[in-house]
Amino acid sequence: MGPVVKRLAEHPLVLRVVQVIRRSVVWRIVVSAIEIRFYDRALTLAGQAFIALIPLMIVLATLVSSSDSLAIGDWLIDRFSLTGPSADAVRSLFGQPPAGSGGLTFLSVITILVSSSSFARSVQRTYEVAWNLPARGLRRTINGLEGAFLILIALILLGYLASLANDLPGGLLLTVIAQTCAAVPAWWLASRLLLSGRVSWRLLFPGAVVSAVAQVAVTSAGAVYVPHLIERNTERYGVIGVAIALISWLVVLALLVVASAVVGAQLGAALAEHDERRTR
């Protein structure tokens, strides 16, 4: 059986099929995802996002006036249509602390800055590894913060647009179109910043489109999935269940970011090869 398999593997037709598969974008995406340690990197990003974003949201809740102290919690409740114990748990988590318990401190500011910077650098390094680019200095760090912040803004903006689906004249269809139109330039610019301007706008565009479409799909799925996730975890663990649900959803978003980096890099490489063949 061994010699038969060997002869079959060396057959010209089989070799041709293998060569075509290895040259395909799909194959290159799979190989790149393995090399970049796709799932491990996404888990790292999700953990860093949780450490950076959740304290930031809680600190912001302590800075607003008492009448608006639940603004962040109320936004999450409205966004995911939460009711009952799950809504109460979100209000408890993001509500303003009792008087005299302290608000914004120097230590909290330093903690948020360090954790946010660490998250931004991880996102940036993910893109650099996907594009096989070396790391750079201080300017790179600043660009990474800007790019990661832009991705965060895009996520918030798409969530806000999704909440307007029932109010817009075109309903869901118009909402999806508006979300995509807003997400494409956001991902396009974010990719440019995360790569410190070392990749041309043209090569970044296919990845930006794919990332935007994927983000719209994930955001739409989240509107259905996250409420059930929060309710189930709240019933089991109380207020801590909200945090567990959020970290679970952050893992999904982190998978989206890593996938966007990998797919965008391979689509850009394929486009660059196509342009090179045309100029010969």
N, C-alpha and C positions, 0 to 999 in steps of 0.2 A: 504493500500500500504506500510505503514511503516513496519509492521511485516514481510511482504514478502521480502522486501529489506534486513531487518536484518537477516532473516534466510538464504537468498542467500549469504550475506556477511560472514556468519559463516559456510558456506558449506566447507567441507574439501578440495574439489578441488579448490575452489576460494582462500582459505587460502594458499594452496600450490602454486598457480600461483603468488599470491602477494609476498610470501616469495622468490620465484625464481627471480621475478623482482627486489626486494629490494637487493638481493645479487649480481645482475648483475653489471658489471663495468659501463655500460651506466647510470644506475640509480644513482650509487654513484657519477659519474661525474656531473650529473644534480644537485644532492643535494649539492655537494661541491661548484659548481658554484653559487648556491643560497646563501650558507653560506658565501662565500667570497665576495659577492656583485659584481658579475662579471662585469656588465656594468659600475657601478659607479667607480670601481677600474680602469677599462680601460680608462675612461674619465680622471681620475686624472693623470694616467701615460702619456696620450697623452698631457695634458696641461703642465706637467713638462718637457716632452721631447721637446716640442715646445720652452719653456722658456730657456732650456739648449742648444739645438742644433742650433737653428736659430741664436742667437747672436754669437755663436761660429763660425758658417760658415761666418758670416759677418765680424767678427774680423779677421779671417784667410785671408779673401779677402783683408783686409787693410795691411796685413803684407808682401804680396808678392810684387814683383816689378811691376811697372806700365805696363810693357808688358804682365805680367801674371795675372794682377789684376782681370780679368774676368774668371779665371780658374774654379772656383766653379760654376759660372753661366753657363759657356760653357759646363761643364760636365753635369749639369742638362738638358740643352737644347739638348745635344746629346743623353742623356739617354732616354728622353721622346719624342725625335723627334719634338721639338717645333719649330714653325715658326711664322713669323709676329708679331703682338702685344704681344702675350704671350711670345715669345722669348725676345722681347725688355724689357718687364716688369721684367723678370728674370734677365737680364743683369743689369737693373737699381737697382734692389734690392740687388744684390750681387756684384755690381761693387765697385771699390775703391772710397772712398769719395774724394771730391775736396781737393787740397793742402791747408794746414792750418786748416782743419777741425778736425785734431787730429786722432790718430790711437789707438794703444793699450795703455790703461791707467791702473793704479793700481785698480781703481774702476771696470773697465770692467773685469779685471782678477778675482777679488774677486767675482763679480756677476756670472761669468761663473763657477767658482769653487763651489760656494754655490749651484747654480741651478743644476749642474751636480751631486754633492754629494746627493742632495735631490732626484733627479731622480733615482740614483743608489740604494739608501736606499729603495725607494718605490718598485722598481723591486725586490729587495732582500726580502722585507717584504712580497710581494705577494707570492713568492716561499715558504717562511717559514710558512705562514698561510696555504697554500695549503698542505704542508707536516706536519702540526701540530707541528712545532718546535718553541722553544722560541728564542727570539732575543739574540744576544751576544754583546760584547764590541767592542773595536777599531779594532781588527783583523777582525771582521765581516764587519765593514764598508769598510775596505781595500778590502776584498774579494768581497763585493758588487760592488765596483767601477770596479774591474777587470772583474767580470762577466758581468756587464752591458756594459762595453766597448767591450767585446768580442762579445756580441750579435750585437752591432752596427757595428763592423768590419764584422761580418757575413752578415749583411744586405747589406753593401757596396760591399762586395766581390761578393755576388749573383747578385747584380745589374750590376757589371762589367762583370761577366761571361755572363749574359743575353745580354749585348751589343755586345758580340763576336759571337752571334749565327750565323750570316751570314758569318763569316770568318772561322769558324771551319769546317773541312771536313765532320763531321757527322751532321752538321746543328743543328736543334732544339733538336733532340734526344740526341746527345752527350752533348749539353749544359745542358739539364735537369739532365743527369747522373752526369756531373761534378759538378753542383750546389748541388745535393744531397750528393755527396761524400764529398764536402767541408763543407756542413752545419751540417751533423751528428756529426763529432768530435767537431765542434764549440759549438753546443748546449749541447753536452755531458759534455764538460769541463766547459762551462758557468754555467750549473746546479750545478755541483760539487762546483764551487766557490761561487755561490749565497747561497748555503746551508752550506758553511764553512766546507766542507768535512764530514758532519755528516750523509750522506747517501752513501751507497756503489755504486761503479761504475755500478755493475750489475743491481741494481734497477733503476738506472737513464737511462740506455740504451734504454728501450722501449719508454720513453718519448722523448728522444733525436731524435729517428728515426721519430716519429710522428711529432715532432716540425719541423724537417728538411723538411719533405715532405710538411707540411702545409706552411712553409715559401717559398718553391719553387713555390707552387701553387699561393700564395698571390703575390709573386714577379712577376710572369708571368701575373697575372691579372692586376697588377699595371701598367705594361708596356702598357696595352691597355686603362685602365680606367683613370689613372692620367693625361695624355695629354689632354683628353677631359675636365676633371675637371678644369685643369689650364686655358685652353682656355675659357671655359664658365665663370669662375669667373673673368678672366682678362677683358673680354668684359664688365662685369657689374661694376667691382670695380677698375680696373686699377692695379697698383702695389700691392695694398692691397689684391687683388684677389688671387695673388700668395700665400700669407701667409694663406689665408682662405683655399685654395686648399691643402696646405701642412699640416695644422692642421687636415683637414678632413682625409687625408691619414695616418697621425700619429695615429688617432683614430683606424683605421683598423689595423695598426701594433701593437698598444697597446692591442687590442682585441686578436691578435695572441699571444702576450707574456703571457697574463693572461690565455688564453685557454691552452697554452703549460704547464704552471705551474699546472693547475688543472688536465688536462689529464695525464700528466707525473706522478703526485703524485698518482693518482688512479691506473694507470697501475703498478707503482712500488709497491703499497700496495697489489695489486692482485698477483703480482709475489712473494712477500714476503710470502703471505699466501700459495701460491702453494708450495714454498720451505719448509715451515713449515710442511705442510701435508705430503710431501715426506719423511721427516726425522722422522716422528712418527713411 
